[in-house]
Structures are given as C-alpha cells and as structure tokens.
Amino acid sequence: MGSVSLKLGDGTARFKRSTLCSSAVNILMLFSVLATNLFALYAFTYSPKHHTITPFHHKNITLISQHVSLIIKQIDSSQKKLARIENQLLGYQTLNVSRPNLANELKLFLQHHQLPLGKDSRTGITEMVASVGHSCEKSAGLLSQYMTYKVSGPCPDDWSLEQKLILRGCEPLPRRRCFAKTVSKVGLSTWSGLGCKNINCLNKKPNGFAFDRQKYVKATSKNDFLIDDVLAMGNNGIRIGFDIGTGSKTGTFAALMAEKNVTIITNTLNVDALDSDFIAARGVFPLFLSLDHRFPFYDNVFDLVHVTSGLDVGTKPEKLEFLMFDADRILRVGGLFWLDNIHCGDDEKKRTLTRLIEKFGYKKLKWVVGQKMDGAVGSGKHEVYLSAVLQKPMRI
C-alpha cells in the first residue's frame, strides 16, 4: 500500500508499511494457529469407548503433527516470498549491495533498521529504510566512488561527481561520514575543476554569470517585469518565495527581493561554476536540487513562485506538466506564479504552454508575449518569449 516518507535534515527516511499481501499472510497464520490448537485439543481430549489407545490412534496423532509442521513451513516460505516481492515492488532493494567492489560505507548506509519497539500499531511501520534514488542502480560504480572516503576524515573534492550523479537521476544522494571542505573566504581561486578563476572569464561563458542588478529594476523590453510592480499585484502579501530555473545564477533575484523584506529560496545547480557558493555569499538561500526532483516543501507554503528557463523542457510536454503541477502544489491560494521570459521558440510552443497554463485556472494579472533576439538561444533570429504574473485560485 505504499511507503511513508519522513524528511530528516538533508535526507529522507522511508518506512515499510504493511500491505494487503502481508495482511493475507497474517490471516492465514491465524487460521493455522487455530487449526493447530483444535487438532491438539482433539488429540489430547479424545477418549475411545474402551479407554484404550491403540497404535492406530498414535499413528493419527503423528500424521496430524506432520501435517501441522508442513503447514507452518509452507506459511513461513510463503511469507518470505511475499516479503521479497513486496521489497521489489516498493523498490527497497533495487540497489544490490552484494555486488563486488561496492563501497562499505554505501552498504552501511543502506542497511535496514528495525524499529526498537517493533511494529507501530498506528502506521504499520516496521523498519526504517535509507532513501537513495532508484536511478542510482544505473550508476552504482559512480555512487560507490562517491561513497569511498576516509571515515571522519576530509571529504573528497568531488562536487562534479556529485552533480553528475544528480543529473543522472541519482537523487537524493546518501549521507556521508566525512567533513566537507571548508574555505576561509569565498573566491574562485579555491574552486577545483574550473577553467575560470575570475568573474570576467565566467561572464564570457555562453550562459553568462553577470551580477545584473538592473534586470528587475529597469525594464529593457516589454517582457521584463519590475519587482515593485509584481509585489504590488500581491497586495503586500508576499513574504516567502521560490525561484526556479537557471535565470539567476548568482542569486540576483533573491538578493533584490531580500531588500524588499521577501525571503527567496533559489533552486540551483553548479554550471561552469559553483553557483551555490556565490548565492550563499550574498546572504540568500541556495537549494542544490535538480528540476526532476520533487520540491522538498509542504503544500501551499509559498506566496510567490518565480520561474525562468526552468520550463524549457524541449519536446517533452509530460515533464513540463509534472514540473508545473509541483510548482502549483507548493504555491498557496492567492499566491503569485511569475513566469519570467519563458522561451517558447515559436507560436506553436507558445500555444502548447498556454493550453497547459489554462488547465490550472489561474487569474491572469499580467500577460505579455514578445519577440527578442537572445544570444543564449543561438538561433540568430528573433524568438518568442512569454512573461506573465498569474494568481492561484481557490479550488473546490
């Protein structure tokens, strides 16, 4: 009947729940116990007419005992088989820890832990299971490399390996028992695996890395909305928000919103640089998470969801729907969904995105479709962009 998830810090603990199969086994075991007791009662209380026990009666008792033992063995075997099937269906044992060359730390982390007081009567939980993404099975070699380190020593300098695993769907990653690298100050010279060691070099990258403070303060096109204007649409009820996509690699949007007393969590990955370090250095919150991961927030908690290039998922409309529904889930009723210069490519893709947005029944506070030439797209021609501020309705 599924599993229960409990968010604990930077990891997720999953618990095994009783299923219909296990309930059937329990009923069968109860029936066998009752049948055994009835046979035993019959064997010890039955008295023949002449009060003599013949070899025939001894033979009957022996046959009954053998049948009962056989039933118990079959029940035990069936229970083990059902447990294996249940584990396979729920994905608890997708990662084969018995394979050779697997890091011992990974095996330790994946061990099941029985609850100290046994089965919980309210939830049916029997054990705690460490959560590791199912796709990690396809990258077991890289995952084992990630989990190879000296316990209580410094963690390997492997942020690029970590991100490679995340982008392959191996998320969440297992916890490690080592000390993360610390630096005395934030600076490019401390970063490993990068071709750039200064801001000017990074700004020449295709994706750019500029601290563009003017983007949300002064509009350069009709698709650019100003922060003050959007906050006014929220009737001064915007306190916390979530920034999705790669449009703010340095946390500029979150930093500007902080000046307006609005707390923004910025979703980021390290592309060409350790973006998380830069964002944190500005006093705002970076969330190191891929867009394929379910957002680790409860329902209806954000006043604002700001989306930039995160909705550009190519030709996979289903992935876009999953992302949109998850963004809608964490946005409260009356909250604002800000689509910021979403690249549509052409009118057909714009219509596809529009039809999807209309499914949610948002109130359109502002809606602008425009064309502009963007060097990041690389097409050399004007592309269609959509910007909008939408308000989440009450749904019954």
Salt bridges, closest charged atoms under 4 A:
ASP10 OD1 - ARG175 NE 2.98
ASP76 OD2 - LYS80 NZ 3.50
GLU105 OE2 - ARG177 NH2 2.39
GLU127 OE2 - LYS16 NZ 3.51
GLU127 OE2 - HIS112 ND1 2.94
GLU137 OE2 - ARG99 NH2 2.61
ASP157 OD2 - LYS181 NZ 3.88
ASP158 OD2 - ARG176 NH1 2.99
ASP228 OD1 - LYS260 NZ 2.97
ASP243 OD1 - HIS306 ND1 2.72
GLU259 OE2 - ARG213 NH2 2.97
ASP275 OD2 - LYS249 NZ 3.16
ASP292 OD1 - LYS319 NZ 2.94
ASP299 OD1 - ARG329 NH1 2.90
ASP303 OD2 - ARG239 NE 3.10
ASP303 OD1 - ARG332 NE 2.43
ASP312 OD2 - HIS343 ND1 3.88
GLU321 OE2 - LYS359 NZ 3.31
ASP326 OD1 - ARG329 NE 2.73
ASP328 OD2 - LYS392 NZ 3.90
ASP328 OD1 - ARG395 NH2 2.91
ASP340 OD2 - HIS306 NE2 2.93
GLU348 OE1 - ARG351 NH2 2.97
GLU348 OE2 - ARG355 NH2 3.89
GLU358 OE2 - LYS364 NZ 3.95
GLU383 OE1 - HIS343 NE2 3.35
